[in-house]
Amino acid sequence: MAILAIFTGDGFTKQMYEELRKEVDWEHNRPAGVIFHAASFDNSGNIRVADIWESEQDLNNYFDNKLKPVMEKINAPL
């Protein structure tokens, strides 16, 4: 069953997002199970993300195996 995941990231800046996006290259290496991804930044510069995934397992696999290691590498808040 598809899920909607909404994330907020205080301290996760646009620069961090661009670095993360470049490192994981999801535009050219689409994650298994992703249906939709949108990110924006609030007036304080903190990230807000809305994703739709085929399943929670797909989201967790991508986060654990791709996003989390890069986030740790660039010192982005988890």
C-alpha positions, -999 to +999 in steps of 0.1 A: +000+000+000+013+034-009+023+058+019+026+096+022+057+106+042+061+142+054+095+153+069+107+186+084+143+193+089+153+221+112+189+229+104+187+211+071+196+239+046+191+243+009+229+238+005+227+205+023+198+194+001+217+203-031+247+184-019+226+154-009+207+155-043+240+156-061+256+127-041+226+103-045+217+115-080+180+105-077+172+123-109+192+098-129+191+069-105+155+068-094+149+050-061+129+018-062+093+025-050+093+063-051+062+077-067+065+115-059+090+137-042+087+174-034+110+196-012+108+232-002+122+256+024+103+276+049+110+313+058+137+302+082+155+282+055+146+248+069+135+219+046+100+205+043+096+173+022+065+154+010+071+120-005+048+092-018+063+057-018+049+024-029+055+011+006+071+020+039+097-007+033+108+010+001+111+043+019+131+028+048+154+008+025+162+040+005+168+060+036+189+034+054+210+025+024+213+057+004+202+088+022+214+082+057+251+075+048+253+106+026+235+127+053+261+116+078+289+123+053+277+159+048+269+164+085+232+170+078+207+165+107+190+131+107 
